[in-house]
Amino acid sequence: MTLLLLLGLQSGYAQPAETMDQTFFQPSTTIGGYGELHYNAVWSESGTQTGKLDFHRFVIFLSHSWSERWSLKAELELEHNLVEPPGENGALELEQAYVDYHLSPRFGFQAGVILPSVGFLNQYHEPPLFFGVERPDYSKLIIPTTWFGNGVSIYGELYGIDYRLVIMEGLDGTQISPESGIRSARQMGVKSDATHPLVNLSAELRKIESLVVGASISINEVPDTLDGRSRSNRVMLTELHIDWTPGNFTMRGELGQISYQEEVLVNGVSKAQGFYFDLGYNLGQRAGFRGDLIPWVRYNYNNTAASVTTMASALTDENNETYWQMGLQVKPLPQVVYKVDFGEKSQAGNTDRLLNLGVGYMF
């Protein structure tokens, strides 16, 4: 009997780790998502006024865990209420769909439709997580949020620093422009050309209480053509981001630059630059409000043609944008937010006044 007991114990101890995981782990499926309704009004310097009401995004997130190490994560997004004919604004997008192998806190592996780690909002852009009804212009013109595509990544934490290395589909050089930078060059996983993959490396420090500091670099040898001949343009996006929340204060800033090795392929533009800075203070407790009540201000500067050749000097003024905003964020629950903001945006000698109202949620 003793021998049988010992053999049984040895057999149990000899089980592979993955088998042990399955023994005590129950597979599970969870659903999440977010959405946001926007009202945008613009008073132009010429005297015209426009107003639009739009359910900008409806997103469903699905996660299934086969074991403690293996899981699937997917996200489907409907933009502007309707999938419209080509050339219109509506879209149905598979923004994430990847298999995740989480070996340990130090190492994990992902493969599928993934998001590169660039700045704050590309990976975490649920409405309650940022100030303003609309995402900062920086997160459109410098970092092309939401940026997703087919690829693989490794991630983990080493010496108190979160790291992530992404290798994914590259950019479409024919769609890079002085006006929108690399935004229109995203392939979005649609039978994407992977001849010249993009490499994204990021690091983030989160060990200090109330402080997050991070940086990333993304490099791609982008194929293009000039005068009917194939050319290669090295595109590099570097960025730094910081978020500090001491007490009731929130301070957040991001700074980024896109450099083009072959400016002749971008109409003479060699660099795009931008940054924004947020400052907010939570008055909820002082006002006797059970949730968050945060007035805030933002300064946003972007220039998608910050550095150009002499022949393209006019592009610098045409694409130079400054945007002052002030707003209020009301969160009765951490997952629900009401927003209002007002601002002045100046570009190419014209100044517009903007009013935005919104409601958003996440779960």
Buried (B, 14 or more C-beta within 10 A) or exposed (E): EEEEEEEEEEEEEEEEEEEBBBEEBEEEEEEEBBBBBBBBBBBEEEEEEEEEEBBBBBBBBBBBBBBBBBBBBBBBBBBBBEEEEEEEEEBEBBBBBBBBBBEEEEBBBBEBBBBBBBBBBBBEBBBBBBBBBBBBBBBBBBBBBBBBBBBBBBBBBEEEBBBBBBBBBBBBBEBBBBBBBBBBBBBBBEEBEBEBBBBBBBBBBBEEEEBBBBBBBBBBBBBBEEEEEEBBBEBBBBBBBBBBBEEBEBBBBBBBBBBBBBBBBBBBBBBBBBBBBBBBBBBBEEEEBEBBBBBBBBBBBBBBBBBBEEEBEEBBEBBBBBBEBEBBBBBBEEBBBBBBBBBBBBBEEEEBBBBBBBBBBBE
